[in-house]
Amino acid sequence: MEAFFEKVAEVNGAVNGVVWGKYGLILLIGTGILMTVTTKLFQVTHLKLWWKNTIGSLFTKNVMGHSKEKGSISPFQALCTALAATVGTGNIAGVAAAICIGGAGAVFWMWIAAFFGMMTNYSENVLGLYFRRRNVKGEWSGGAMYYLRDGLGSKKGCKTIGKVLAFLFCIFTMLASFGIGSMGQVNKIVANVSSAFNVESLSSVQVLGGISLYNVILGVIIMALVALITLGGLKRIANVAEKIVPFMIILFVAGSLIIIGVNYDQIIPAFKTIFVNAFKPEAFVGGTLGTAISVAITQGFKRGVFSNEAGLGSSVMVHSNSNVKEPVKQGMWGIFEVFADTMIVCTMTALVVLTSGVFDTKTGEIAEGLTDATLVAGAFNSVFHWGNIGGKFIAIAMFLFAFTTVLGWSHYGSKAWEYLFGAKTTIIFKIIHVITVIFGAVMTSTLAWDISDTFNGLMMIPNLIGVVVLFPLVMKITKNYVNRKVKNVDEKPVLSYDPEIQAEAEANLSDE
């Protein structure tokens, strides 16, 4: 077993170095910059518009009410399911890992990635809704594979390229659903739960060549819960997500604010450290100044993408199931998704780590008895120290965050499978995805995390190629919406590539 994992780590390291090299990062951030510039800084200039149409409309019937339309869910359910997949271990352990490896400055680069990522995610959702169609079950199907095949593929001489990239995207999505969407998440659940709620009689027993019996049991329990929900389809996943996600985010943010409030005198120094170390990392990062900055940037970008998934083309697969007719309207939910995930939740985690004293920003040393996986738990314990309450709180938060991520990614992977093998066979993928849960429980933390990074990068490349090529279409759809909704210009709405879907959507626009 050990030799097998060593070989996997070797192969993964080689691939990871390519997809997360300078060209991959240039493509990632470059796409965000391109979409920000070509939409005239939409996330800033139309802040009031997207805020009003997302969080500002949260309690309206059109947003919160369950959709009666077959195969579709409400905008709020789509957001919660997307956040279920994005708000995971990357927001807790991922942020801590980025700080441990790249220093506090990595947080700054995470913010930068999120700022531009807002428009990448927006563009993905706009294209996703524009190119979506119904499958044989009457459900909406959308995602990068469709705008690669039908959007990029419609360009002169690009038909074959579009099909190949769509195929590759689906393969990488399924692999990613096993990494970021299963093994990586479950690995962190088990690490935190076994630490906070240790059962010595089980954890001391070694099976399968040195694996804790407690870890195996936890993996089996999680696998059963995942099966119970994901095999019930998107509606069941969305129903669970809309109940858990808002609760878990509010609870985590509230707990974080208490930690930060207790250490209020460290708030300004923490922000100063983030900004200073972004351009002048501490010595522990290693190498020359240029190398150290590169490490901080890479960690910030990688963990940012792992957290908010902007650029992966993943969340568009659930946003495309929304009953919303306007591509731009669902695109604005994509902006809010990245904002909530990184600017709020990840920032809370970073401040908890940097203000509580569990991490020395000058030496890179972690408080005794902690690792990057349990660093946030240690920070909470520094305030809520009675009976390890802080650690238990984080273990529960990690469980909810990571568990819902597994649910969301099951849907993403099943949509990729559907594209390749048809909607009637998706049950096969769901069963395979459930089985991979147990591997996350027994793998080493580092390997599970590295595999997730690699699959993210592989998935990102074809998706971003599609977004870059189709940016004029995103500009056209955005301009059309702004003209109609902001400038009150009488224009025909641009809603779908398909004339029949366009006509149907136009007829139902009054319902929104």
URRABEL-V7044 format. One record per residue. N is the residue number from 0. PHI is phi in whole degrees, -180 to 180 (NA if undefined). D_CENTER is the distance of its C-alpha to the mean C-alpha in Angstrom with 1 decimal. Layout:
n: (N,N)
phi: (PHI,PHI)
d_center: (D_CENTER,D_CENTER)
This chain:
n: (0,1,2,3,4,5,6,7,8,9,10,11,12,13,14,15,16,17,18,19,20,21,22,23,24,25,26,27,28,29,30,31,32,33,34,35,36,37,38,39,40,41,42,43,44,45,46,47,48,49,50,51,52,53,54,55,56,57,58,59,60,61,62,63,64,65,66,67,68,69,70,71,72,73,74,75,76,77,78,79,80,81,82,83,84,85,86,87,88,89,90,91,92,93,94,95,96,97,98,99,100,101,102,103,104,105,106,107,108,109,110,111,112,113,114,115,116,117,118,119,120,121,122,123,124,125,126,127,128,129,130,131,132,133,134,135,136,137,138,139,140,141,142,143,144,145,146,147,148,149,150,151,152,153,154,155,156,157,158,159,160,161,162,163,164,165,166,167,168,169,170,171,172,173,174,175,176,177,178,179,180,181,182,183,184,185,186,187,188,189,190,191,192,193,194,195,196,197,198,199,200,201,202,203,204,205,206,207,208,209,210,211,212,213,214,215,216,217,218,219,220,221,222,223,224,225,226,227,228,229,230,231,232,233,234,235,236,237,238,239,240,241,242,243,244,245,246,247,248,249,250,251,252,253,254,255,256,257,258,259,260,261,262,263,264,265,266,267,268,269,270,271,272,273,274,275,276,277,278,279,280,281,282,283,284,285,286,287,288,289,290,291,292,293,294,295,296,297,298,299,300,301,302,303,304,305,306,307,308,309,310,311,312,313,314,315,316,317,318,319,320,321,322,323,324,325,326,327,328,329,330,331,332,333,334,335,336,337,338,339,340,341,342,343,344,345,346,347,348,349,350,351,352,353,354,355,356,357,358,359,360,361,362,363,364,365,366,367,368,369,370,371,372,373,374,375,376,377,378,379,380,381,382,383,384,385,386,387,388,389,390,391,392,393,394,395,396,397,398,399,400,401,402,403,404,405,406,407,408,409,410,411,412,413,414,415,416,417,418,419,420,421,422,423,424,425,426,427,428,429,430,431,432,433,434,435,436,437,438,439,440,441,442,443,444,445,446,447,448,449,450,451,452,453,454,455,456,457,458,459,460,461,462,463,464,465,466,467,468,469,470,471,472,473,474,475,476,477,478,479,480,481,482,483,484,485,486,487,488,489,490,491,492,493,494,495,496,497,498,499,500,501,502,503,504,505,506,507,508,509,510,511)
phi: (NA,-64,-63,-63,-65,-66,-67,-60,-63,-65,-65,-61,-61,-66,-69,-59,-64,-83,-70,-107,-78,-63,-70,-64,-69,-63,-63,-63,-72,-61,-64,-61,-66,-58,-72,-69,-70,-71,-99,58,53,-52,-67,-106,-68,-117,-55,-62,-66,-74,-69,-64,-86,-117,-65,-72,-110,-57,-99,-89,-63,-65,-92,-88,-66,-68,-76,-92,-71,-61,75,-128,-128,-73,-57,-68,-66,-64,-62,-64,-69,-66,-67,-59,-80,-92,-80,-139,-64,-62,-79,-113,-67,-65,-65,-61,-64,-61,-68,-65,-91,-105,82,-61,-62,-61,-64,-59,-70,-67,-63,-61,-60,-70,-58,-76,-64,-56,-81,-67,-65,-57,-64,-59,-69,-61,-66,-61,-71,-66,-104,-73,-152,-94,-89,-67,-90,85,-93,-70,-130,-147,154,-59,-61,-81,-79,-75,-72,-96,-95,-60,-65,-83,-73,-58,76,-112,-60,-68,-60,-61,-67,-64,-65,-64,-62,-63,-59,-65,-61,-66,-64,-64,-65,-64,-66,-84,-90,-64,-96,-153,-63,-63,-68,-64,-59,-73,-59,-63,-61,-77,-66,-67,-79,-81,-125,-67,-116,-55,-65,-100,-69,-82,-89,-103,-134,51,78,108,-94,-64,-62,-61,-62,-64,-64,-60,-62,-66,-63,-63,-60,-66,-66,-61,-62,-58,-93,-67,-71,-86,92,-61,-58,-70,-61,-64,-63,-69,-62,-69,-89,-87,-59,-59,-61,-71,-68,-61,-65,-67,-63,-62,-62,-64,-62,-66,-60,-65,-63,-62,-104,-56,-70,-102,-66,-62,-58,-66,-64,-61,-62,-61,-71,-68,-72,-65,-116,-145,-61,-68,-59,-65,-64,93,79,-71,-59,-63,-65,-63,-64,-61,-64,-63,-65,-60,-64,-62,-69,-63,-71,-64,-67,-60,-79,-98,64,-66,108,-80,77,-86,-64,-61,-70,-97,-61,-68,-87,-68,-83,-69,-97,-84,-56,-66,-63,-74,-61,-68,-66,-66,-62,-64,-57,-67,-60,-65,-68,-95,-67,-102,-67,-65,-65,-59,-62,-61,-68,-61,-66,-80,-99,-87,89,-80,-132,-87,-68,-88,-105,80,-80,-98,-53,-55,88,-114,-129,-61,-73,-115,-62,-67,-61,-64,-65,-67,-67,-67,-110,-96,-96,-73,59,60,-62,-61,-64,-69,-61,-67,-62,-69,-61,-61,-61,-65,-60,-71,-63,-68,-64,-59,-64,-62,-73,-62,-67,-60,-63,-68,-71,-67,-62,-58,-61,-83,-122,102,-67,-75,-109,-64,-60,-64,-62,-60,-68,-62,-61,-61,-64,-66,-55,-65,-67,-63,-74,-112,-79,-72,-58,-62,-65,-60,-69,-65,-63,-62,-57,-65,-63,-59,-63,-64,-70,-66,-61,-63,-61,-68,-60,-64,-64,-64,-65,-95,-60,-61,-68,-61,-60,-63,-65,-65,-62,-62,-67,-63,-60,-76,-93,-107,-95,57,-85,-81,-131,-72,-67,-105,-122,-156,-74,-96,-56,-68,-67,-59,-66,-64,-66,-60,-66,-106,-61,-66,-76,-88)
d_center: (30.2,29.9,31.2,28.7,25.7,27.3,27.6,24.0,23.1,25.6,24.4,20.7,21.8,23.7,20.9,18.3,21.0,21.2,17.7,16.7,20.2,21.4,21.3,17.6,16.8,19.4,18.0,14.5,16.0,19.0,17.3,15.8,19.3,21.0,19.2,19.8,23.5,24.2,23.0,25.1,22.4,21.4,18.9,22.0,25.0,23.7,22.0,24.4,23.8,20.0,20.4,23.2,21.5,18.4,19.1,22.7,23.1,21.3,24.5,26.1,26.9,25.2,21.8,22.2,24.7,23.8,24.4,27.6,26.7,26.4,23.0,21.2,19.5,19.7,17.5,16.7,15.9,13.6,11.8,11.8,10.7,7.7,7.1,8.3,5.6,2.8,6.2,7.4,9.7,7.9,9.2,12.6,13.6,11.4,13.0,16.2,16.2,15.6,18.6,20.7,20.5,20.3,21.9,21.2,21.1,17.6,16.4,18.2,16.5,13.1,14.4,15.9,12.8,11.2,14.6,14.9,11.2,12.2,14.7,12.9,10.5,13.8,15.7,13.5,14.0,17.6,18.3,16.6,18.9,21.8,21.9,21.0,23.9,25.0,25.3,28.4,27.3,27.0,23.2,21.2,19.5,17.4,15.0,15.4,18.1,20.3,20.2,20.8,23.7,25.2,24.2,24.4,26.9,29.2,29.9,33.3,33.2,29.5,29.8,29.5,26.8,24.7,25.2,24.6,21.3,20.2,21.5,19.7,16.3,16.9,18.1,15.1,12.7,14.9,15.0,11.3,11.3,14.0,12.3,8.7,9.3,12.7,14.7,12.5,11.6,15.2,16.6,15.5,16.6,19.9,20.4,20.1,22.0,24.7,25.2,25.4,27.2,29.2,31.8,34.2,36.1,33.0,31.1,34.5,34.9,33.7,33.2,32.1,33.3,32.2,29.1,29.3,30.4,28.4,25.1,26.3,27.1,23.8,22.1,24.5,24.0,20.2,20.8,23.3,21.1,18.3,21.1,22.7,19.7,18.1,21.6,22.3,20.1,17.6,19.9,20.0,16.2,16.0,19.1,17.6,14.3,16.4,18.6,16.3,13.3,15.7,17.9,15.6,14.2,17.9,19.3,17.1,17.7,21.4,21.8,20.4,22.8,25.6,25.0,24.8,27.8,29.9,29.3,29.7,32.0,29.2,26.8,28.6,29.0,25.3,24.4,27.3,26.1,22.6,24.4,27.2,25.4,23.1,26.3,28.4,26.6,28.6,30.7,28.7,26.0,28.8,30.5,31.8,30.4,28.9,27.3,26.0,24.4,22.8,21.3,20.0,18.5,17.0,15.5,14.2,12.6,11.3,9.8,8.6,6.7,5.7,4.6,3.8,3.6,7.0,9.6,8.4,9.9,7.8,7.5,11.0,12.4,12.2,13.1,16.0,17.3,18.1,21.8,21.6,23.9,23.1,20.3,20.2,20.0,16.7,15.6,16.3,13.9,11.2,12.7,12.8,9.2,8.4,11.7,11.2,8.0,9.6,13.1,13.9,12.2,11.7,15.2,16.6,15.7,17.2,20.3,20.9,21.0,23.1,25.5,26.3,28.0,26.2,25.3,28.1,26.8,30.0,30.3,26.8,28.3,26.5,28.6,30.6,29.3,25.5,22.9,19.5,18.2,20.6,20.9,19.3,21.5,24.4,23.8,23.9,26.9,28.7,29.1,28.8,30.9,33.0,32.6,29.2,27.8,25.1,23.9,24.1,22.1,19.2,19.6,19.4,16.4,14.6,15.9,14.6,11.1,10.9,13.1,11.3,8.2,11.0,12.3,9.6,9.4,13.1,13.3,11.4,13.8,16.7,16.4,16.6,19.5,21.1,21.3,23.1,25.2,25.5,24.3,27.0,25.8,22.2,23.5,24.1,20.5,19.5,22.3,21.3,17.7,19.3,21.6,19.1,18.1,21.4,20.8,17.9,20.5,23.1,21.4,21.6,18.8,18.9,19.1,16.1,13.9,15.6,15.3,11.5,11.8,14.3,12.8,9.8,12.7,14.8,12.6,12.1,15.9,17.3,14.7,15.5,19.2,19.2,17.8,20.3,23.2,22.5,22.2,25.7,24.8,21.9,24.6,27.0,25.0,24.0,27.6,28.9,26.8,27.8,31.4,31.6,29.8,30.5,33.7,35.2,36.1,37.3,35.2,34.2,30.4,28.2,26.1,26.0,27.2,29.3,32.5,32.6,29.1,29.9,33.1,31.6,28.9,31.6,33.7,31.1,29.8,32.2,30.3,27.4)
